[in-house]
Amino acid sequence: MKPLILISNDDGIDALGVHSLIDYTLQALSNECKIVAVCPDGARSGQSAAITHNAPLRLYRRPSYKGAEMWAVSGTPVDCVKLAMHTIFKEKRPDLMLSGINHGSNAATCVSYSGTMGCVLEACMLGLPAIGFSLTDYRPDADFSPAREVVDKVVKGVLAGGLPAGICLNVNIPDNCSPEGIKVTRAAKGHWTDEYREYKDPSGQPFYWLTGHFVNAELDAADTDEYWLARKYATVVPTSPDLSSPANNLEIESLLN
């Protein structure tokens, strides 16, 4: 049977990135798949694993795109996955969940804030093989063609071999180049700096606008995503929604005795 694929994102149902992901997935699988895209009805970047719990959610059918069903949700990226599983996929679970292609990098610590990866982690917790794709270009009209071969290889590989239990993939693709290859890495350590810019409103009261840039704390660490993205490689970081660290249990127990 044709694989059933759920696609979502955090840039919204009208974003170029999600249409590119549909295009490249169809091409990878020679149109031998059924795609259902369930995305926010507008941009929801930076919402991580946020869910809507104090307001109604609306689910709207949109015109199909190249045979893919298109649905818009009045909530967060995670809402999209949860609501899709509750309504659209009652009878048959998806064989694969894809997110993106995000307009902008989700490498290194960005994964903590990412709505793109928020819905991937949600799908992973629901037992679905799940992959997030991001391009390191934030422009609404970004050229997503560098992602074509990466989507092809990763989607085919995961459909054929599956993923380890509790593991999903965070895939980042360098922009404005044909990637040199794909590297499986870990996320680089670092932090964001100069995060807010201060302005004054007409009454003289200050307000703040999120900005800033990422500072890589391990520039020369050749096992990280940032290292290989800078060298024009796509990166794949195996990721888990399990944030616990049992390796540190004894050390923490010693603090409590």
Secondary structure, DSSP 4 states (H G I P E B T S, - for coil): -PPEEEEE-SS-TT-HHHHHHHHHHHHHTTT-SEEEEEEESS--TT-TT----SS---EEEEEEETTEEEEEESS-HHHHHHHHHHHTTSSS--SEEEEEEEES---GGGGGT-HHHHHHHHHHHTT--EEEEEES---TT---GGGHHHHHHHHHHHHHH---TT-EEEEEE-SSS----EEE-BPPPEEEES-EEEEE-TTS-EEEEE--EEEES-TT-TTBHHHHHTTT-EEEEEE-S----GGGHHHHHHHH-
